[in-house]
Amino acid sequence: MLRKFVLVLATGGLVLGCAACNTVRGVGQDLESAANTVDKAT
């Protein structure tokens, strides 16, 4: 029972960690795109 609980917590942490990485990567891409747009406009 305890082993299943620990496995569920570890899996949940892994999923949340991967989601956070994708979110940060997406924000970085958005900022880069905005910077490129500003560079093209000037």
PyMOL Python script that loads the backbone (N, CA, C, O; Angstrom):
from pymol import cmd

cmd.read_pdbstr("""\
ATOM      1  N   MET A   1       0.824  -1.192   0.000  1.00  0.00           N
ATOM      2  CA  MET A   1       0.000   0.000   0.000  1.00  0.00           C
ATOM      3  C   MET A   1       0.869   1.258   0.000  1.00  0.00           C
ATOM      4  O   MET A   1       0.645   2.170  -0.795  1.00  0.00           O
ATOM      5  N   LEU A   2       1.853   1.303   0.884  1.00  0.00           N
ATOM      6  CA  LEU A   2       2.751   2.455   0.957  1.00  0.00           C
ATOM      7  C   LEU A   2       3.572   2.575  -0.324  1.00  0.00           C
ATOM      8  O   LEU A   2       3.856   3.678  -0.790  1.00  0.00           O
ATOM      9  N   ARG A   3       3.948   1.432  -0.883  1.00  0.00           N
ATOM     10  CA  ARG A   3       4.743   1.443  -2.120  1.00  0.00           C
ATOM     11  C   ARG A   3       3.941   2.064  -3.263  1.00  0.00           C
ATOM     12  O   ARG A   3       4.490   2.835  -4.050  1.00  0.00           O
ATOM     13  N   LYS A   4       2.666   1.744  -3.362  1.00  0.00           N
ATOM     14  CA  LYS A   4       1.811   2.324  -4.410  1.00  0.00           C
ATOM     15  C   LYS A   4       1.665   3.821  -4.208  1.00  0.00           C
ATOM     16  O   LYS A   4       1.679   4.582  -5.175  1.00  0.00           O
ATOM     17  N   PHE A   5       1.526   4.248  -2.971  1.00  0.00           N
ATOM     18  CA  PHE A   5       1.381   5.671  -2.664  1.00  0.00           C
ATOM     19  C   PHE A   5       2.632   6.437  -3.086  1.00  0.00           C
ATOM     20  O   PHE A   5       2.534   7.506  -3.687  1.00  0.00           O
ATOM     21  N   VAL A   6       3.797   5.897  -2.775  1.00  0.00           N
ATOM     22  CA  VAL A   6       5.061   6.538  -3.146  1.00  0.00           C
ATOM     23  C   VAL A   6       5.207   6.570  -4.668  1.00  0.00           C
ATOM     24  O   VAL A   6       5.682   7.560  -5.223  1.00  0.00           O
ATOM     25  N   LEU A   7       4.806   5.502  -5.336  1.00  0.00           N
ATOM     26  CA  LEU A   7       4.873   5.448  -6.796  1.00  0.00           C
ATOM     27  C   LEU A   7       3.967   6.500  -7.430  1.00  0.00           C
ATOM     28  O   LEU A   7       4.356   7.155  -8.397  1.00  0.00           O
ATOM     29  N   VAL A   8       2.762   6.662  -6.888  1.00  0.00           N
ATOM     30  CA  VAL A   8       1.836   7.668  -7.398  1.00  0.00           C
ATOM     31  C   VAL A   8       2.399   9.072  -7.191  1.00  0.00           C
ATOM     32  O   VAL A   8       2.312   9.907  -8.091  1.00  0.00           O
ATOM     33  N   LEU A   9       2.968   9.342  -6.032  1.00  0.00           N
ATOM     34  CA  LEU A   9       3.564  10.653  -5.771  1.00  0.00           C
ATOM     35  C   LEU A   9       4.738  10.929  -6.708  1.00  0.00           C
ATOM     36  O   LEU A   9       4.868  12.035  -7.232  1.00  0.00           O
ATOM     37  N   ALA A  10       5.579   9.941  -6.916  1.00  0.00           N
ATOM     38  CA  ALA A  10       6.736  10.111  -7.794  1.00  0.00           C
ATOM     39  C   ALA A  10       6.286  10.356  -9.236  1.00  0.00           C
ATOM     40  O   ALA A  10       6.840  11.210  -9.928  1.00  0.00           O
ATOM     41  N   THR A  11       5.292   9.612  -9.676  1.00  0.00           N
ATOM     42  CA  THR A  11       4.780   9.779 -11.035  1.00  0.00           C
ATOM     43  C   THR A  11       4.145  11.157 -11.201  1.00  0.00           C
ATOM     44  O   THR A  11       4.353  11.820 -12.217  1.00  0.00           O
ATOM     45  N   GLY A  12       3.377  11.584 -10.212  1.00  0.00           N
ATOM     46  CA  GLY A  12       2.769  12.911 -10.256  1.00  0.00           C
ATOM     47  C   GLY A  12       3.805  14.019 -10.300  1.00  0.00           C
ATOM     48  O   GLY A  12       3.648  14.995 -11.034  1.00  0.00           O
ATOM     49  N   GLY A  13       4.854  13.871  -9.521  1.00  0.00           N
ATOM     50  CA  GLY A  13       5.930  14.859  -9.531  1.00  0.00           C
ATOM     51  C   GLY A  13       6.643  14.916 -10.869  1.00  0.00           C
ATOM     52  O   GLY A  13       7.002  15.993 -11.343  1.00  0.00           O
ATOM     53  N   LEU A  14       6.846  13.761 -11.474  1.00  0.00           N
ATOM     54  CA  LEU A  14       7.494  13.702 -12.784  1.00  0.00           C
ATOM     55  C   LEU A  14       6.639  14.378 -13.848  1.00  0.00           C
ATOM     56  O   LEU A  14       7.149  15.129 -14.680  1.00  0.00           O
ATOM     57  N   VAL A  15       5.350  14.112 -13.818  1.00  0.00           N
ATOM     58  CA  VAL A  15       4.435  14.723 -14.795  1.00  0.00           C
ATOM     59  C   VAL A  15       4.407  16.236 -14.624  1.00  0.00           C
ATOM     60  O   VAL A  15       4.485  16.972 -15.607  1.00  0.00           O
ATOM     61  N   LEU A  16       4.299  16.701 -13.395  1.00  0.00           N
ATOM     62  CA  LEU A  16       4.279  18.147 -13.157  1.00  0.00           C
ATOM     63  C   LEU A  16       5.602  18.790 -13.553  1.00  0.00           C
ATOM     64  O   LEU A  16       5.616  19.900 -14.086  1.00  0.00           O
ATOM     65  N   GLY A  17       6.704  18.110 -13.300  1.00  0.00           N
ATOM     66  CA  GLY A  17       8.008  18.632 -13.683  1.00  0.00           C
ATOM     67  C   GLY A  17       8.139  18.780 -15.192  1.00  0.00           C
ATOM     68  O   GLY A  17       8.668  19.780 -15.677  1.00  0.00           O
ATOM     69  N   CYS A  18       7.664  17.800 -15.924  1.00  0.00           N
ATOM     70  CA  CYS A  18       7.721  17.874 -17.393  1.00  0.00           C
ATOM     71  C   CYS A  18       6.807  18.977 -17.912  1.00  0.00           C
ATOM     72  O   CYS A  18       7.161  19.672 -18.864  1.00  0.00           O
ATOM     73  N   ALA A  19       5.657  19.145 -17.313  1.00  0.00           N
ATOM     74  CA  ALA A  19       4.739  20.199 -17.740  1.00  0.00           C
ATOM     75  C   ALA A  19       5.350  21.570 -17.501  1.00  0.00           C
ATOM     76  O   ALA A  19       5.185  22.474 -18.321  1.00  0.00           O
ATOM     77  N   ALA A  20       6.044  21.733 -16.401  1.00  0.00           N
ATOM     78  CA  ALA A  20       6.682  23.013 -16.100  1.00  0.00           C
ATOM     79  C   ALA A  20       7.785  23.309 -17.113  1.00  0.00           C
ATOM     80  O   ALA A  20       7.933  24.453 -17.543  1.00  0.00           O
ATOM     81  N   CYS A  21       8.549  22.308 -17.495  1.00  0.00           N
ATOM     82  CA  CYS A  21       9.617  22.514 -18.481  1.00  0.00           C
ATOM     83  C   CYS A  21       9.032  22.959 -19.812  1.00  0.00           C
ATOM     84  O   CYS A  21       9.570  23.857 -20.460  1.00  0.00           O
ATOM     85  N   ASN A  22       7.939  22.338 -20.222  1.00  0.00           N
ATOM     86  CA  ASN A  22       7.311  22.714 -21.483  1.00  0.00           C
ATOM     87  C   ASN A  22       6.770  24.133 -21.416  1.00  0.00           C
ATOM     88  O   ASN A  22       6.837  24.862 -22.406  1.00  0.00           O
ATOM     89  N   THR A  23       6.246  24.533 -20.294  1.00  0.00           N
ATOM     90  CA  THR A  23       5.720  25.873 -20.142  1.00  0.00           C
ATOM     91  C   THR A  23       6.830  26.910 -20.237  1.00  0.00           C
ATOM     92  O   THR A  23       6.675  27.922 -20.920  1.00  0.00           O
ATOM     93  N   VAL A  24       7.928  26.674 -19.570  1.00  0.00           N
ATOM     94  CA  VAL A  24       9.063  27.603 -19.609  1.00  0.00           C
ATOM     95  C   VAL A  24       9.629  27.672 -21.015  1.00  0.00           C
ATOM     96  O   VAL A  24       9.971  28.754 -21.492  1.00  0.00           O
ATOM     97  N   ARG A  25       9.731  26.548 -21.676  1.00  0.00           N
ATOM     98  CA  ARG A  25      10.236  26.523 -23.049  1.00  0.00           C
ATOM     99  C   ARG A  25       9.309  27.327 -23.959  1.00  0.00           C
ATOM    100  O   ARG A  25       9.780  28.076 -24.815  1.00  0.00           O
ATOM    101  N   GLY A  26       8.014  27.178 -23.783  1.00  0.00           N
ATOM    102  CA  GLY A  26       7.044  27.920 -24.594  1.00  0.00           C
ATOM    103  C   GLY A  26       7.146  29.416 -24.370  1.00  0.00           C
ATOM    104  O   GLY A  26       7.047  30.194 -25.319  1.00  0.00           O
ATOM    105  N   VAL A  27       7.342  29.823 -23.136  1.00  0.00           N
ATOM    106  CA  VAL A  27       7.495  31.252 -22.835  1.00  0.00           C
ATOM    107  C   VAL A  27       8.755  31.782 -23.499  1.00  0.00           C
ATOM    108  O   VAL A  27       8.748  32.884 -24.049  1.00  0.00           O
ATOM    109  N   GLY A  28       9.819  31.026 -23.456  1.00  0.00           N
ATOM    110  CA  GLY A  28      11.065  31.439 -24.103  1.00  0.00           C
ATOM    111  C   GLY A  28      10.888  31.601 -25.609  1.00  0.00           C
ATOM    112  O   GLY A  28      11.410  32.544 -26.203  1.00  0.00           O
ATOM    113  N   GLN A  29      10.159  30.689 -26.218  1.00  0.00           N
ATOM    114  CA  GLN A  29       9.911  30.784 -27.656  1.00  0.00           C
ATOM    115  C   GLN A  29       9.049  31.998 -27.978  1.00  0.00           C
ATOM    116  O   GLN A  29       9.282  32.672 -28.981  1.00  0.00           O
ATOM    117  N   ASP A  30       8.065  32.281 -27.145  1.00  0.00           N
ATOM    118  CA  ASP A  30       7.219  33.452 -27.360  1.00  0.00           C
ATOM    119  C   ASP A  30       8.026  34.739 -27.255  1.00  0.00           C
ATOM    120  O   ASP A  30       7.857  35.649 -28.067  1.00  0.00           O
ATOM    121  N   LEU A  31       8.901  34.818 -26.259  1.00  0.00           N
ATOM    122  CA  LEU A  31       9.742  36.013 -26.108  1.00  0.00           C
ATOM    123  C   LEU A  31      10.688  36.168 -27.290  1.00  0.00           C
ATOM    124  O   LEU A  31      10.911  37.281 -27.766  1.00  0.00           O
ATOM    125  N   GLU A  32      11.233  35.078 -27.756  1.00  0.00           N
ATOM    126  CA  GLU A  32      12.132  35.139 -28.907  1.00  0.00           C
ATOM    127  C   GLU A  32      11.380  35.596 -30.151  1.00  0.00           C
ATOM    128  O   GLU A  32      11.892  36.395 -30.934  1.00  0.00           O
ATOM    129  N   SER A  33      10.178  35.092 -30.327  1.00  0.00           N
ATOM    130  CA  SER A  33       9.361  35.503 -31.464  1.00  0.00           C
ATOM    131  C   SER A  33       9.025  36.986 -31.397  1.00  0.00           C
ATOM    132  O   SER A  33       9.078  37.683 -32.411  1.00  0.00           O
ATOM    133  N   ALA A  34       8.684  37.469 -30.218  1.00  0.00           N
ATOM    134  CA  ALA A  34       8.375  38.900 -30.052  1.00  0.00           C
ATOM    135  C   ALA A  34       9.609  39.749 -30.340  1.00  0.00           C
ATOM    136  O   ALA A  34       9.499  40.797 -30.976  1.00  0.00           O
ATOM    137  N   ALA A  35      10.769  39.319 -29.888  1.00  0.00           N
ATOM    138  CA  ALA A  35      12.008  40.055 -30.143  1.00  0.00           C
ATOM    139  C   ALA A  35      12.331  40.101 -31.631  1.00  0.00           C
ATOM    140  O   ALA A  35      12.767  41.131 -32.145  1.00  0.00           O
ATOM    141  N   ASN A  36      12.117  38.991 -32.318  1.00  0.00           N
ATOM    142  CA  ASN A  36      12.353  38.961 -33.759  1.00  0.00           C
ATOM    143  C   ASN A  36      11.400  39.893 -34.495  1.00  0.00           C
ATOM    144  O   ASN A  36      11.791  40.543 -35.464  1.00  0.00           O
ATOM    145  N   THR A  37      10.158  39.962 -34.042  1.00  0.00           N
ATOM    146  CA  THR A  37       9.184  40.853 -34.660  1.00  0.00           C
ATOM    147  C   THR A  37       9.583  42.302 -34.484  1.00  0.00           C
ATOM    148  O   THR A  37       9.464  43.101 -35.413  1.00  0.00           O
ATOM    149  N   VAL A  38      10.059  42.647 -33.291  1.00  0.00           N
ATOM    150  CA  VAL A  38      10.512  44.016 -33.032  1.00  0.00           C
ATOM    151  C   VAL A  38      11.731  44.345 -33.884  1.00  0.00           C
ATOM    152  O   VAL A  38      11.838  45.450 -34.416  1.00  0.00           O
ATOM    153  N   ASP A  39      12.654  43.387 -34.017  1.00  0.00           N
ATOM    154  CA  ASP A  39      13.839  43.605 -34.843  1.00  0.00           C
ATOM    155  C   ASP A  39      13.457  43.846 -36.301  1.00  0.00           C
ATOM    156  O   ASP A  39      14.049  44.702 -36.957  1.00  0.00           O
ATOM    157  N   LYS A  40      12.488  43.111 -36.810  1.00  0.00           N
ATOM    158  CA  LYS A  40      12.064  43.272 -38.197  1.00  0.00           C
ATOM    159  C   LYS A  40      11.370  44.627 -38.394  1.00  0.00           C
ATOM    160  O   LYS A  40      11.467  45.220 -39.468  1.00  0.00           O
ATOM    161  N   ALA A  41      10.684  45.106 -37.380  1.00  0.00           N
ATOM    162  CA  ALA A  41       9.933  46.355 -37.487  1.00  0.00           C
ATOM    163  C   ALA A  41      10.855  47.570 -37.459  1.00  0.00           C
ATOM    164  O   ALA A  41      10.478  48.631 -37.957  1.00  0.00           O
ATOM    165  N   THR A  42      12.042  47.445 -36.894  1.00  0.00           N
ATOM    166  CA  THR A  42      12.936  48.610 -36.779  1.00  0.00           C
ATOM    167  C   THR A  42      13.973  48.607 -37.874  1.00  0.00           C
ATOM    168  O   THR A  42      14.808  49.509 -37.935  1.00  0.00           O
TER     169      THR A  42
END
""", "prot")
cmd.dss("prot")
cmd.show_as("cartoon", "prot")
cmd.util.cbc("prot")
cmd.orient("prot")
